[in-house]
């Protein structure tokens, strides 16, 4: 079985997008469904219902999607 530990409250897809993103940069529900289907974003399935742990999704997005810029070498 999966060793995932849910620490927070479970929320719906709409609630997840509201809590993770500012209104002006919030992705679509379709994007979230695509990421869920591709198993990029962790989720909990209870029957046919799908729920998300906000902190778990935030940590996953930060670890997988973080793009680090180039560091500028300081001439000394």
LUMGUTOR-908601 format. One record per residue (C-alpha): residue number from 1; residue in three letters; x, y, z. Coordinates in Angstrom, 3 decimals. Each point is the difference from the previous one (the first is absolute). Layout:
LUMGUTOR-908601
<rec resi="NUM" resn="ALA" east="X" north="Y" up="Z"/>
...
This chain:
LUMGUTOR-908601
<rec resi="1" resn="UNK" east="0.000" north="0.000" up="0.000"/>
<rec resi="2" resn="UNK" east="1.058" north="3.628" up="-0.406"/>
<rec resi="3" resn="UNK" east="1.922" north="1.566" up="2.910"/>
<rec resi="4" resn="UNK" east="-1.597" north="3.441" up="-0.415"/>
<rec resi="5" resn="UNK" east="-0.877" north="1.724" up="3.280"/>
<rec resi="6" resn="UNK" east="-2.717" north="2.647" up="-0.081"/>
<rec resi="7" resn="UNK" east="0.734" north="2.701" up="2.568"/>
<rec resi="8" resn="UNK" east="-2.546" north="2.689" up="-0.751"/>
<rec resi="9" resn="UNK" east="-3.624" north="0.329" up="-0.883"/>
<rec resi="10" resn="UNK" east="-1.106" north="-1.435" up="-3.333"/>
<rec resi="11" resn="UNK" east="-1.496" north="2.465" up="-2.473"/>
<rec resi="12" resn="UNK" east="-1.666" north="-0.160" up="-3.415"/>
<rec resi="13" resn="UNK" east="1.696" north="1.012" up="-3.249"/>
<rec resi="14" resn="UNK" east="-1.660" north="3.427" up="-0.020"/>
<rec resi="15" resn="UNK" east="0.999" north="0.654" up="3.613"/>
<rec resi="16" resn="UNK" east="3.575" north="-1.090" up="-0.731"/>
<rec resi="17" resn="UNK" east="0.362" north="2.512" up="-2.822"/>
<rec resi="18" resn="UNK" east="-1.484" north="2.764" up="2.170"/>
<rec resi="19" resn="UNK" east="2.425" north="-0.713" up="2.845"/>
<rec resi="20" resn="UNK" east="3.154" north="-0.459" up="-2.072"/>
<rec resi="21" resn="UNK" east="-0.228" north="2.788" up="-2.559"/>
<rec resi="22" resn="UNK" east="-0.844" north="3.684" up="-0.128"/>
<rec resi="23" resn="UNK" east="-3.134" north="0.716" up="-2.083"/>
<rec resi="24" resn="UNK" east="1.921" north="1.737" up="-2.802"/>
<rec resi="25" resn="UNK" east="2.418" north="-2.908" up="-0.574"/>
<rec resi="26" resn="UNK" east="-2.160" north="-3.008" up="0.865"/>
<rec resi="27" resn="UNK" east="0.187" north="-2.861" up="-2.525"/>
<rec resi="28" resn="UNK" east="-3.135" north="-1.630" up="-1.320"/>
<rec resi="29" resn="UNK" east="-1.815" north="-2.945" up="1.501"/>
<rec resi="30" resn="UNK" east="0.804" north="-1.855" up="-3.205"/>
<rec resi="31" resn="UNK" east="3.732" north="0.467" up="0.669"/>
<rec resi="32" resn="UNK" east="-0.412" north="-1.452" up="3.476"/>
<rec resi="33" resn="UNK" east="-1.939" north="-2.997" up="-1.338"/>
<rec resi="34" resn="UNK" east="2.714" north="-0.606" up="-2.614"/>
<rec resi="35" resn="UNK" east="2.750" north="0.145" up="2.639"/>
<rec resi="36" resn="UNK" east="-1.988" north="-2.325" up="2.254"/>
<rec resi="37" resn="UNK" east="-0.556" north="-2.502" up="-2.807"/>
<rec resi="38" resn="UNK" east="3.733" north="0.089" up="-0.824"/>
<rec resi="39" resn="UNK" east="0.704" north="-0.654" up="3.716"/>
<rec resi="40" resn="UNK" east="2.121" north="3.137" up="0.304"/>
<rec resi="41" resn="UNK" east="-2.091" north="1.366" up="2.865"/>
<rec resi="42" resn="UNK" east="-0.756" north="-2.265" up="2.976"/>
<rec resi="43" resn="UNK" east="-3.650" north="-0.698" up="0.745"/>
<rec resi="44" resn="UNK" east="-2.222" north="-2.200" up="2.129"/>
<rec resi="45" resn="UNK" east="-2.771" north="-1.979" up="-1.664"/>
<rec resi="46" resn="UNK" east="-3.000" north="-1.047" up="2.084"/>
<rec resi="47" resn="UNK" east="-2.273" north="-1.958" up="-2.275"/>
<rec resi="48" resn="UNK" east="-0.403" north="2.164" up="-3.090"/>
<rec resi="49" resn="UNK" east="0.728" north="3.244" up="1.898"/>
<rec resi="50" resn="UNK" east="3.439" north="1.645" up="-0.197"/>
<rec resi="51" resn="UNK" east="1.400" north="2.146" up="2.837"/>
<rec resi="52" resn="UNK" east="3.280" north="1.835" up="0.575"/>
<rec resi="53" resn="UNK" east="2.180" north="0.855" up="3.004"/>
<rec resi="54" resn="UNK" east="0.997" north="3.645" up="-0.583"/>
<rec resi="55" resn="UNK" east="3.393" north="-0.204" up="1.723"/>
<rec resi="56" resn="UNK" east="0.919" north="-3.226" up="-1.769"/>
<rec resi="57" resn="UNK" east="-0.835" north="1.500" up="-3.403"/>
<rec resi="58" resn="UNK" east="1.880" north="3.211" up="0.843"/>
<rec resi="59" resn="UNK" east="3.105" north="-2.003" up="0.968"/>
<rec resi="60" resn="UNK" east="-0.215" north="-2.116" up="-3.151"/>
<rec resi="61" resn="UNK" east="-0.334" north="3.027" up="-2.271"/>
<rec resi="62" resn="UNK" east="2.914" north="1.731" up="1.730"/>
<rec resi="63" resn="UNK" east="2.277" north="-3.022" up="-0.272"/>
<rec resi="64" resn="UNK" east="-0.850" north="-1.042" up="-3.566"/>
<rec resi="65" resn="UNK" east="-0.778" north="3.281" up="-1.721"/>
<rec resi="66" resn="UNK" east="2.531" north="2.367" up="1.546"/>
<rec resi="67" resn="UNK" east="2.219" north="1.583" up="-2.644"/>
<rec resi="68" resn="UNK" east="3.208" north="1.410" up="1.339"/>
<rec resi="69" resn="UNK" east="1.522" north="2.934" up="-1.836"/>
<rec resi="70" resn="UNK" east="3.634" north="0.173" up="-0.972"/>
<rec resi="71" resn="UNK" east="2.235" north="1.343" up="2.705"/>
<rec resi="72" resn="UNK" east="2.181" north="2.856" up="-1.087"/>
<rec resi="73" resn="UNK" east="3.673" north="-0.553" up="0.686"/>
<rec resi="74" resn="UNK" east="1.408" north="2.906" up="1.959"/>
<rec resi="75" resn="UNK" east="3.387" north="1.090" up="-1.337"/>
<rec resi="76" resn="UNK" east="2.357" north="0.565" up="2.860"/>
